[in-house]
Amino acid sequence: MRKQFPYKLLTQKMFCCRCQRVTDHGLFAREPYSTHGGMEPKIPLLCSCEVCQNIIVCFSNEFRFGASEKNAEYTKIYGYNRITPGNWLYFKGAVKPGLVKSCFQTRDKEIYVLAYGAKDEKVECPKHLVNSEESPDGYRLLPVQSALTLIGDHVYHAIRDMFGVAVGFVNDGEKDKLVVQMNDNSLLFITLPQVVQNLPNAKLSDMTRNKLMQFFPEESRHVSITVGQGIVYLDGLVKNLSVKRAIRACVNGMQRARGCVDFMKIRAESYISDEQIEKSILSLLETPGLRVFNYKVQVEQGRVLVSLGCIREYFPKEIESKIAEFPGVQDLSVKIDSIPMDEMENTKVCKELEYELSVNSRLADSLIRVNYVDEKYLLEGKVHSLIQKQLAMFCVARRVLSTSIENRLRIV
């Protein structure tokens, strides 16, 4: 499986079941993702112990990457964090944290007004200067927040009055547990609540099969399902990339599945070259009425990368799904730069040029778009000969004089 995850993202401290201790683990993905600022959820990551090479699969939403999300319910601990209104604040020995509504200081005191449900309470404390914070965003409170804790989260165990870091999840044969390395290097295994315990493999497998049979009655016959530790592994052959994505999204949308690892391949009904795929995509982008510009298409071994610009008010919502249905497309990335209509430059001149080109009898049956992009006039579309391509360039140059022109017209 290691070959299926070629891109190393980072190294993370995690508990290794084989080594029975916390070791460095390499986190590998199937695409070159960045973890800065967080990752999209449900992206499978292969975690490989750098000591014994034992591997496990986790998902991006099970890790703490970058800054914490808003409303993620991290709690600040009095004496260990700087406090501002809007924070959850916990005092050691208290029953629960409160939401800080206001805070201010006197010469020797800190005064907080906290909301505990519908009740407000004023708390006065000795003035305490926090010079540095181990976890500026706060902590997960254990054991009550064990179900919300992510690998890499700083935690505070209220009963033990100890700090630590979450380093993984394990199953002892009966229950799924959160593993925490405390600051004294001891390991704590906390049984997760029943609501987040992984379903038995056979039950999750049956649920997944029934779900796919319901929504993909034909394609699901060609898809094999393997389940382990709440993870669904899909393999087999499907019709196109659009179906492949839809099946994966369906499984990822199941509440009791941790996520989906997609090994499905696209059925090759006949050989389709990269050049044929590129021509099909360009023909779609040049559909009359589709208002896109500055488009570029790259295809390599069925992997497609499309970048384009559009007017925000005419955003092409279905363009990616249509490309995903093309035969031969194995993978797809579409990047769209949308620009508000009122920020487009020289639109009047561009429209006039397009009209003049469309009524020119020597440019019959051609489709030519003119847009002003990056301080130059950009010609895109298709013509039928080199003479027509040169004529279009001449017509535009005669009108715009010294302004730069880029001619991307295709000859078909």
C-alpha positions as CSV (number, residue, x, y, z in Angstrom):
1,M,0.0,0.0,0.0
2,R,3.0,2.3,0.6
3,K,3.4,2.8,-3.2
4,Q,-0.1,4.2,-3.4
5,F,0.8,7.1,-1.1
6,P,4.0,8.6,-2.7
7,Y,3.9,12.1,-1.2
8,K,5.3,12.8,2.3
9,L,3.5,15.7,4.0
10,L,5.2,15.8,7.4
11,T,6.4,13.9,10.4
12,Q,4.1,13.5,13.4
13,K,4.5,12.0,16.9
14,M,2.1,9.0,17.1
15,F,1.7,5.9,19.2
16,C,2.9,2.8,17.4
17,C,1.1,-0.4,18.3
18,R,4.0,-2.6,17.2
19,C,6.7,-0.6,19.1
20,Q,4.3,0.0,22.0
21,R,5.6,3.6,22.4
22,V,5.4,7.0,20.8
23,T,7.6,7.3,17.7
24,D,8.0,9.6,14.7
25,H,5.6,8.7,11.9
26,G,5.8,9.9,8.3
27,L,2.4,11.0,7.0
28,F,2.0,10.2,3.3
29,A,-0.8,11.2,0.9
30,R,-1.8,10.3,-2.7
31,E,-1.5,13.9,-3.8
32,P,1.0,16.7,-2.9
33,Y,-1.2,18.4,-0.3
34,S,-0.1,21.2,2.0
35,T,-1.0,21.1,5.7
36,H,-0.5,24.8,6.3
37,G,-3.8,26.3,7.4
38,G,-5.5,22.9,7.6
39,M,-6.7,20.3,5.1
40,E,-10.0,19.3,3.6
41,P,-11.6,16.5,5.6
42,K,-11.7,12.8,4.7
43,I,-8.4,12.8,2.8
44,P,-6.8,9.4,3.5
45,L,-3.2,9.5,5.0
46,L,-0.9,6.6,5.4
47,C,1.0,6.8,8.7
48,S,4.3,4.9,8.7
49,C,6.4,4.3,11.9
50,E,9.9,5.4,11.2
51,V,11.3,2.8,13.6
52,C,9.5,-0.4,12.6
53,Q,7.7,0.7,9.3
54,N,4.3,-0.4,10.6
55,I,1.6,1.4,8.7
56,I,-1.9,2.5,9.5
57,V,-4.5,4.6,7.7
58,C,-5.9,7.8,9.2
59,F,-7.8,10.8,7.7
60,S,-7.0,14.5,7.5
61,N,-9.9,15.4,9.8
62,E,-8.4,13.3,12.6
63,F,-5.3,15.5,12.9
64,R,-4.7,19.0,14.2
65,F,-3.2,20.8,11.3
66,G,-2.4,24.5,11.5
67,A,-4.7,26.9,13.2
68,S,-7.8,25.7,15.1
69,E,-11.2,26.0,13.4
70,K,-13.6,28.6,14.6
71,N,-16.0,27.2,17.2
72,A,-13.8,24.2,17.7
73,E,-14.4,24.3,21.5
74,Y,-10.8,24.5,22.7
75,T,-10.7,25.7,26.3
76,K,-8.2,28.0,27.8
77,I,-6.8,27.2,31.3
78,Y,-6.4,30.0,33.8
79,G,-2.8,30.6,34.5
80,Y,-1.6,28.9,31.3
81,N,-3.3,31.0,28.6
82,R,-3.9,34.6,27.8
83,I,-7.7,35.3,28.0
84,T,-9.9,37.4,25.8
85,P,-13.7,37.7,25.6
86,G,-15.2,34.9,23.6
87,N,-12.8,32.3,25.0
88,W,-13.9,29.2,26.9
89,L,-12.1,29.4,30.3
90,Y,-11.6,26.7,32.8
91,F,-10.4,27.0,36.4
92,K,-8.7,24.0,37.9
93,G,-11.1,22.1,40.1
94,A,-14.2,23.7,38.5
95,V,-17.1,21.5,37.3
96,K,-17.1,22.9,33.8
97,P,-15.7,25.8,31.7
98,G,-17.5,29.1,31.2
99,L,-17.7,31.4,28.2
100,V,-15.8,34.7,28.9
101,K,-18.2,37.7,28.3
102,S,-15.8,40.3,29.6
103,C,-12.5,40.6,31.4
104,F,-10.6,43.5,33.0
105,Q,-7.7,44.0,35.5
106,T,-7.0,46.1,38.6
107,R,-3.7,46.6,40.1
108,D,-3.6,43.2,41.8
109,K,-6.6,41.3,40.4
110,E,-8.1,39.8,37.2
111,I,-11.9,39.9,37.0
112,Y,-13.9,37.8,34.6
113,V,-17.6,37.7,33.8
114,L,-18.4,34.1,32.7
115,A,-21.5,32.7,31.2
116,Y,-22.4,29.2,32.6
117,G,-25.5,28.4,30.5
118,A,-28.1,31.0,31.3
119,K,-26.3,32.2,34.4
120,D,-23.5,34.8,34.5
121,E,-20.9,34.7,37.3
122,K,-18.2,37.1,38.2
123,V,-14.9,35.6,39.2
124,E,-12.0,37.5,40.8
125,C,-8.5,36.0,40.7
126,P,-5.0,37.1,41.7
127,K,-3.2,38.8,38.8
128,H,-1.2,36.3,36.9
129,L,1.2,37.1,34.1
130,V,1.5,34.5,31.3
131,N,4.8,35.0,29.5
132,S,4.5,32.1,27.1
133,E,1.8,29.7,26.1
134,E,2.4,26.0,25.2
135,S,-0.9,25.9,23.3
136,P,-2.1,29.5,22.5
137,D,-5.5,28.2,21.1
138,G,-6.3,26.3,24.2
139,Y,-6.7,22.7,25.2
140,R,-9.2,19.8,24.9
141,L,-10.6,19.0,28.3
142,L,-10.4,15.3,29.1
143,P,-12.1,13.0,29.6
144,V,-15.2,14.9,28.6
145,Q,-13.9,16.0,25.2
146,S,-12.3,12.7,24.2
147,A,-14.7,12.3,21.2
148,L,-13.6,15.7,19.8
149,T,-9.9,15.3,20.4
150,L,-7.6,15.2,17.3
151,I,-4.1,13.8,16.9
152,G,-1.7,16.6,17.9
153,D,-4.2,18.4,20.2
154,H,-2.8,19.7,23.5
155,V,-5.0,18.3,26.3
156,Y,-5.7,18.9,29.9
157,H,-6.9,16.0,32.0
158,A,-9.1,17.6,34.7
159,I,-9.3,14.6,37.0
160,R,-5.5,13.9,36.9
161,D,-4.6,17.6,36.8
162,M,-2.1,16.8,34.0
163,F,-1.3,18.2,30.6
164,G,-0.4,16.2,27.5
165,V,-0.7,15.6,23.8
166,A,-3.0,13.3,21.8
167,V,-0.9,10.8,19.9
168,G,-3.3,8.4,18.2
169,F,-6.2,6.0,18.4
170,V,-6.0,2.2,19.0
171,N,-8.4,-0.7,19.4
172,D,-7.7,-3.2,22.2
173,G,-9.9,-5.9,20.6
174,E,-13.1,-4.6,22.2
175,K,-13.1,-0.8,22.3
176,D,-11.6,2.1,20.4
177,K,-9.4,4.3,22.6
178,L,-7.7,7.7,22.4
179,V,-4.0,7.6,23.3
180,V,-2.5,10.6,25.2
181,Q,1.1,11.1,26.1
182,M,1.1,13.0,29.4
183,N,3.9,15.6,30.2
184,D,5.6,13.0,32.4
185,N,5.8,10.7,29.3
186,S,3.2,8.3,30.7
187,L,0.6,7.0,28.3
188,L,-3.1,7.2,29.0
189,F,-5.7,5.1,27.0
190,I,-9.2,6.7,27.2
191,T,-12.1,4.7,25.9
192,L,-14.1,6.7,23.4
193,P,-17.8,7.2,23.9
194,Q,-20.1,4.6,22.3
195,V,-21.4,7.1,19.7
196,V,-18.0,7.4,18.1
197,Q,-17.0,3.7,18.4
198,N,-16.3,2.1,15.0
199,L,-19.0,-0.3,13.8
200,P,-18.2,-4.0,13.5
201,N,-16.6,-4.7,10.1
202,A,-19.4,-6.9,8.8
203,K,-22.1,-4.4,9.8
204,L,-20.3,-1.4,8.1
205,S,-19.6,-3.6,5.0
206,D,-23.3,-4.5,4.7
207,M,-24.4,-0.8,5.2
208,T,-21.9,0.4,2.6
209,R,-23.0,-2.3,0.1
210,N,-26.7,-1.5,0.6
211,K,-26.0,2.2,0.2
212,L,-24.2,1.7,-3.1
213,M,-26.8,-0.6,-4.4
214,Q,-29.4,2.0,-3.7
215,F,-27.7,4.9,-5.5
216,F,-25.5,3.1,-8.0
217,P,-27.3,-0.1,-8.9
218,E,-25.3,-0.8,-12.0
219,E,-21.8,0.4,-11.1
220,S,-21.9,-1.1,-7.6
221,R,-21.8,-4.6,-9.1
222,H,-18.3,-3.9,-10.2
223,V,-17.0,-2.4,-7.0
224,S,-15.5,-4.5,-4.2
225,I,-15.8,-3.4,-0.6
226,T,-13.3,-4.1,2.2
227,V,-13.8,-2.7,5.7
228,G,-11.4,-2.4,8.7
229,Q,-11.4,-0.1,11.8
230,G,-14.3,2.0,10.4
231,I,-12.5,2.6,7.1
232,V,-14.1,1.5,3.8
233,Y,-11.7,0.5,1.0
234,L,-13.1,0.5,-2.5
235,D,-11.7,-1.3,-5.5
236,G,-12.9,-2.2,-8.9
237,L,-13.8,-0.7,-12.3
238,V,-16.3,2.2,-12.9
239,K,-17.6,4.0,-15.9
240,N,-15.9,7.4,-15.6
241,L,-14.4,9.9,-13.1
242,S,-17.7,11.4,-12.4
243,V,-19.1,8.1,-11.1
244,K,-15.9,7.4,-9.2
245,R,-16.2,10.7,-7.4
246,A,-19.9,10.2,-6.7
247,I,-19.3,6.8,-5.1
248,R,-16.5,8.1,-3.0
249,A,-18.6,11.1,-1.8
250,C,-21.4,8.7,-1.0
251,V,-19.2,6.6,1.3
252,N,-17.6,9.6,2.9
253,G,-21.0,10.9,3.7
254,M,-22.0,7.9,5.8
255,Q,-22.0,9.1,9.4
256,R,-20.5,5.9,10.9
257,A,-17.7,5.5,8.4
258,R,-14.4,7.1,9.3
259,G,-13.7,7.6,5.6
260,C,-13.1,6.0,2.3
261,V,-9.8,4.9,0.6
262,D,-10.5,4.9,-3.1
263,F,-8.6,2.3,-5.2
264,M,-11.2,2.2,-8.0
265,K,-10.1,2.5,-11.6
266,I,-11.9,3.8,-14.6
267,R,-13.0,1.2,-17.1
268,A,-11.1,1.7,-20.5
269,E,-13.8,0.9,-23.1
270,S,-11.3,1.9,-25.9
271,Y,-8.0,3.7,-26.0
272,I,-8.2,7.4,-25.8
273,S,-5.1,9.5,-26.1
274,D,-4.2,12.5,-24.0
275,E,-4.5,14.6,-27.2
276,Q,-8.1,13.4,-27.8
277,I,-9.0,14.3,-24.2
278,E,-7.4,17.7,-24.5
279,K,-9.3,18.4,-27.8
280,S,-12.6,17.3,-26.1
281,I,-12.1,19.7,-23.2
282,L,-11.1,22.6,-25.4
283,S,-14.2,22.0,-27.5
284,L,-16.3,22.2,-24.3
285,L,-14.7,25.4,-23.1
286,E,-15.3,26.9,-26.6
287,T,-19.0,26.2,-26.5
288,P,-21.0,29.2,-27.7
289,G,-22.5,31.0,-24.7
290,L,-19.9,29.7,-22.2
291,R,-18.2,32.8,-21.0
292,V,-14.7,31.7,-20.0
293,F,-11.3,33.0,-20.9
294,N,-7.6,32.6,-20.4
295,Y,-8.1,28.9,-20.3
296,K,-5.3,26.3,-20.3
297,V,-5.5,22.5,-20.4
298,Q,-2.8,20.0,-19.6
299,V,-3.3,16.3,-19.9
300,E,-0.8,13.6,-19.0
301,Q,-1.7,9.9,-18.8
302,G,-5.3,10.8,-18.3
303,R,-4.6,13.3,-15.5
304,V,-6.2,16.6,-16.4
305,L,-5.4,20.0,-15.1
306,V,-7.6,22.9,-16.2
307,S,-7.3,26.5,-15.3
308,L,-9.6,29.3,-16.6
309,G,-11.0,32.7,-15.8
310,C,-14.7,33.6,-15.8
311,I,-17.0,36.5,-15.0
312,R,-18.3,35.9,-11.5
313,E,-21.9,36.6,-12.5
314,Y,-21.6,33.8,-15.2
315,F,-19.8,31.2,-13.1
316,P,-19.7,27.8,-15.0
317,K,-21.0,25.6,-12.1
318,E,-21.2,22.4,-14.1
319,I,-18.0,22.6,-16.0
320,E,-16.0,20.3,-13.7
321,S,-18.7,17.6,-13.6
322,K,-19.0,17.6,-17.4
323,I,-15.2,17.2,-17.9
324,A,-15.2,14.4,-15.3
325,E,-17.7,12.4,-17.5
326,F,-15.3,12.5,-20.5
327,P,-14.0,9.0,-21.4
328,G,-10.3,8.5,-20.5
329,V,-10.1,11.1,-17.7
330,Q,-8.4,9.4,-14.8
331,D,-8.0,12.4,-12.5
332,L,-9.1,16.0,-12.6
333,S,-8.2,19.4,-11.1
334,V,-10.1,22.5,-12.2
335,K,-9.0,25.9,-11.0
336,I,-11.3,28.8,-11.7
337,D,-10.5,32.5,-11.2
338,S,-13.8,34.4,-11.1
339,I,-13.7,38.2,-11.6
340,P,-16.7,40.5,-10.9
341,M,-18.2,42.1,-14.0
342,D,-17.4,45.6,-12.9
343,E,-13.6,44.7,-12.6
344,M,-13.3,43.5,-16.2
345,E,-11.4,46.0,-18.3
346,N,-12.1,47.3,-21.8
347,T,-15.3,45.2,-22.1
348,K,-16.9,47.6,-24.6
349,V,-13.9,47.4,-27.0
350,C,-13.8,43.6,-26.6
351,K,-17.5,43.2,-27.5
352,E,-17.1,45.5,-30.5
353,L,-14.1,43.5,-31.7
354,E,-15.9,40.2,-31.2
355,Y,-18.9,41.5,-33.3
356,E,-16.6,42.8,-36.1
357,L,-14.9,39.4,-36.3
358,S,-18.2,37.5,-36.2
359,V,-19.6,39.4,-39.2
360,N,-16.4,39.2,-41.3
361,S,-17.2,36.9,-44.2
362,R,-13.6,35.7,-44.4
363,L,-13.9,34.4,-40.8
364,A,-17.0,32.3,-41.5
365,D,-17.7,29.4,-39.2
366,S,-15.1,30.5,-36.7
367,L,-15.6,31.2,-33.0
368,I,-13.4,34.0,-31.6
369,R,-13.5,35.5,-28.2
370,V,-11.7,38.7,-27.2
371,N,-10.9,39.6,-23.6
372,Y,-8.5,42.1,-22.0
373,V,-6.3,40.1,-19.5
374,D,-3.1,41.0,-17.9
375,E,-2.8,44.3,-19.8
376,K,-3.2,42.7,-23.2
377,Y,-5.9,41.7,-25.6
378,L,-6.3,37.9,-25.6
379,L,-7.8,36.1,-28.7
380,E,-9.2,32.6,-28.0
381,G,-11.4,30.2,-29.8
382,K,-11.1,28.3,-33.1
383,V,-10.6,29.0,-36.7
384,H,-10.1,26.8,-39.8
385,S,-6.9,27.9,-41.3
386,L,-3.7,29.8,-40.6
387,I,-4.9,32.6,-42.9
388,Q,-8.0,33.1,-40.7
389,K,-5.8,33.1,-37.6
390,Q,-3.6,35.8,-39.0
391,L,-6.6,37.8,-40.3
392,A,-8.2,37.9,-36.9
393,M,-4.9,39.1,-35.4
394,F,-4.6,41.8,-38.1
395,C,-8.2,43.0,-37.5
396,V,-7.7,43.4,-33.8
397,A,-4.2,45.0,-34.2
398,R,-5.6,47.6,-36.6
399,R,-8.2,48.6,-33.9
400,V,-6.1,48.6,-30.7
401,L,-2.9,50.0,-32.2
402,S,0.0,49.8,-29.8
403,T,-1.7,47.6,-27.1
404,S,-0.2,44.1,-26.7
405,I,-2.1,41.2,-28.2
406,E,-1.8,37.4,-27.6
407,N,-3.2,35.1,-30.2
408,R,-4.3,31.7,-28.8
409,L,-6.7,30.8,-31.6
410,R,-6.7,27.1,-32.4
411,I,-6.8,25.8,-36.0
412,V,-9.3,23.0,-36.3
